Every structure is written in C-alpha cells, then in structure tokens.
Amino acid sequence: MTTLPYGRFRAVSSPELLDFIERTFVLPAPEGARDQLRQEALDELTAAELELVAGDQVVSRVGEQVFVQVQLPSGRTQAATFTFEKAPGVVVRIERQGPDLLVAFQPGKPAIEFRRIDGR
C-alpha cells in the first residue's frame, strides 16, 4: 500500500491541549457554564480534522463544518514543512513527521498532532 502525501488527518488530544482548553475557554466562563463549555471544546477537538487535497488544497474542519479552505502553490503540501494563513495574520505551520502524522503549530497555542484517518 502506498501512502499518498494527501489525505484526512484527525486531531489527537494531549495533556497540553487539554490544559490549554481549560485555561482559555473553561476557567474564564461563569462556573455554571463550565461543564458545558468543557464538553463542547472536547467534542470540537475530537472532531477536528485537516485534509490535504490533491492539487495542494488544505481544508480545516470540525465534523462536516469547514472553517478554512485554502489553495497553496503547486507542490507545497507535499513538502516536509509548509504554512498557510487560517485567518488574516494567523499563520499555521504544518510539519510532516511521518506519512501518517502532521503537527500543526500556531502562535499562542500548543502544537496539535493530526493522525491519518483515511486508510491510505
């Protein structure tokens, strides 16, 4: 089986991400809303995906809701490291750390691992 440079990758929870969610979203909320906010944030993390599409397109989604869809220059998503702008001034750096593992880096957030889920 050949691993292609594109495919779908799902976010992997980590202690750093869980701590970030707690500090950033849960603790600032009113006490009565914390449990619900925590669950919503965890559900979003569990459903977060990056998809690298043939033709050098990057899609970031949660479940079926697309948040970012960008077209990169030819060959960019096949590089060991590439970047894209997810919002004005917010650059995400992606590192390939194996055929089935991407790591996303954003300023002010912990790194997020994404593991291949499409079986290629």
Contacts in CASP RR format, 6 or more apart in sequence:
PFRMAT RR
TARGET T0000
AUTHOR 0000-0000-0000
METHOD contacts of the structure
MODEL  1
MTTLPYGRFRAVSSPELLDFIERTFVLPAPEGARDQLRQEALDELTAAEL
ELVAGDQVVSRVGEQVFVQVQLPSGRTQAATFTFEKAPGVVVRIERQGPD
LLVAFQPGKPAIEFRRIDGR
1 120 0 8 1.000
2 120 0 8 1.000
3 99 0 8 1.000
3 100 0 8 1.000
3 116 0 8 1.000
3 120 0 8 1.000
4 54 0 8 1.000
4 120 0 8 1.000
5 52 0 8 1.000
5 77 0 8 1.000
5 78 0 8 1.000
6 51 0 8 1.000
6 52 0 8 1.000
6 53 0 8 1.000
6 54 0 8 1.000
6 55 0 8 1.000
6 77 0 8 1.000
7 51 0 8 1.000
7 52 0 8 1.000
7 53 0 8 1.000
7 116 0 8 1.000
7 118 0 8 1.000
7 120 0 8 1.000
8 49 0 8 1.000
8 50 0 8 1.000
8 51 0 8 1.000
8 116 0 8 1.000
8 117 0 8 1.000
8 118 0 8 1.000
9 49 0 8 1.000
9 50 0 8 1.000
9 51 0 8 1.000
9 52 0 8 1.000
9 100 0 8 1.000
9 101 0 8 1.000
9 102 0 8 1.000
9 114 0 8 1.000
9 115 0 8 1.000
9 116 0 8 1.000
9 117 0 8 1.000
10 47 0 8 1.000
10 48 0 8 1.000
10 49 0 8 1.000
10 114 0 8 1.000
10 115 0 8 1.000
10 117 0 8 1.000
11 17 0 8 1.000
11 45 0 8 1.000
11 46 0 8 1.000
11 48 0 8 1.000
11 49 0 8 1.000
11 50 0 8 1.000
11 112 0 8 1.000
11 113 0 8 1.000
11 114 0 8 1.000
12 112 0 8 1.000
12 113 0 8 1.000
12 114 0 8 1.000
12 115 0 8 1.000
13 42 0 8 1.000
13 45 0 8 1.000
13 46 0 8 1.000
14 110 0 8 1.000
14 112 0 8 1.000
14 113 0 8 1.000
16 110 0 8 1.000
16 111 0 8 1.000
17 45 0 8 1.000
17 110 0 8 1.000
17 112 0 8 1.000
18 42 0 8 1.000
19 110 0 8 1.000
20 109 0 8 1.000
20 110 0 8 1.000
21 38 0 8 1.000
21 41 0 8 1.000
21 42 0 8 1.000
21 45 0 8 1.000
22 38 0 8 1.000
25 37 0 8 1.000
25 38 0 8 1.000
25 41 0 8 1.000
26 34 0 8 1.000
26 37 0 8 1.000
26 38 0 8 1.000
26 41 0 8 1.000
27 34 0 8 1.000
29 37 0 8 1.000
44 62 0 8 1.000
47 62 0 8 1.000
47 63 0 8 1.000
48 60 0 8 1.000
48 61 0 8 1.000
48 62 0 8 1.000
48 63 0 8 1.000
48 112 0 8 1.000
48 114 0 8 1.000
49 59 0 8 1.000
49 60 0 8 1.000
49 61 0 8 1.000
49 62 0 8 1.000
49 63 0 8 1.000
49 114 0 8 1.000
49 117 0 8 1.000
50 58 0 8 1.000
50 59 0 8 1.000
50 60 0 8 1.000
50 94 0 8 1.000
50 102 0 8 1.000
50 104 0 8 1.000
50 114 0 8 1.000
51 58 0 8 1.000
51 59 0 8 1.000
51 60 0 8 1.000
51 61 0 8 1.000
52 58 0 8 1.000
52 77 0 8 1.000
52 102 0 8 1.000
53 59 0 8 1.000
55 74 0 8 1.000
55 75 0 8 1.000
55 77 0 8 1.000
56 71 0 8 1.000
56 72 0 8 1.000
56 73 0 8 1.000
56 74 0 8 1.000
56 75 0 8 1.000
56 76 0 8 1.000
56 77 0 8 1.000
56 78 0 8 1.000
57 69 0 8 1.000
57 70 0 8 1.000
57 71 0 8 1.000
57 72 0 8 1.000
57 77 0 8 1.000
58 68 0 8 1.000
58 69 0 8 1.000
58 70 0 8 1.000
58 72 0 8 1.000
58 77 0 8 1.000
58 84 0 8 1.000
58 94 0 8 1.000
59 66 0 8 1.000
59 68 0 8 1.000
59 69 0 8 1.000
60 66 0 8 1.000
60 67 0 8 1.000
60 68 0 8 1.000
60 69 0 8 1.000
60 86 0 8 1.000
61 67 0 8 1.000
67 86 0 8 1.000
68 84 0 8 1.000
68 86 0 8 1.000
68 87 0 8 1.000
70 84 0 8 1.000
70 85 0 8 1.000
70 86 0 8 1.000
72 82 0 8 1.000
72 84 0 8 1.000
76 82 0 8 1.000
79 96 0 8 1.000
80 95 0 8 1.000
80 96 0 8 1.000
81 93 0 8 1.000
81 94 0 8 1.000
81 95 0 8 1.000
81 96 0 8 1.000
82 93 0 8 1.000
82 94 0 8 1.000
83 91 0 8 1.000
83 92 0 8 1.000
83 93 0 8 1.000
83 94 0 8 1.000
84 91 0 8 1.000
84 92 0 8 1.000
84 94 0 8 1.000
85 91 0 8 1.000
85 92 0 8 1.000
86 92 0 8 1.000
86 106 0 8 1.000
90 106 0 8 1.000
90 107 0 8 1.000
91 106 0 8 1.000
91 107 0 8 1.000
92 104 0 8 1.000
92 105 0 8 1.000
92 106 0 8 1.000
93 104 0 8 1.000
93 105 0 8 1.000
93 106 0 8 1.000
94 102 0 8 1.000
94 103 0 8 1.000
94 104 0 8 1.000
94 105 0 8 1.000
95 102 0 8 1.000
95 103 0 8 1.000
95 105 0 8 1.000
96 102 0 8 1.000
97 103 0 8 1.000
99 116 0 8 1.000
100 115 0 8 1.000
100 116 0 8 1.000
101 113 0 8 1.000
101 114 0 8 1.000
101 115 0 8 1.000
101 116 0 8 1.000
102 113 0 8 1.000
102 114 0 8 1.000
103 111 0 8 1.000
103 112 0 8 1.000
103 113 0 8 1.000
103 114 0 8 1.000
104 111 0 8 1.000
104 112 0 8 1.000
104 114 0 8 1.000
105 111 0 8 1.000
END
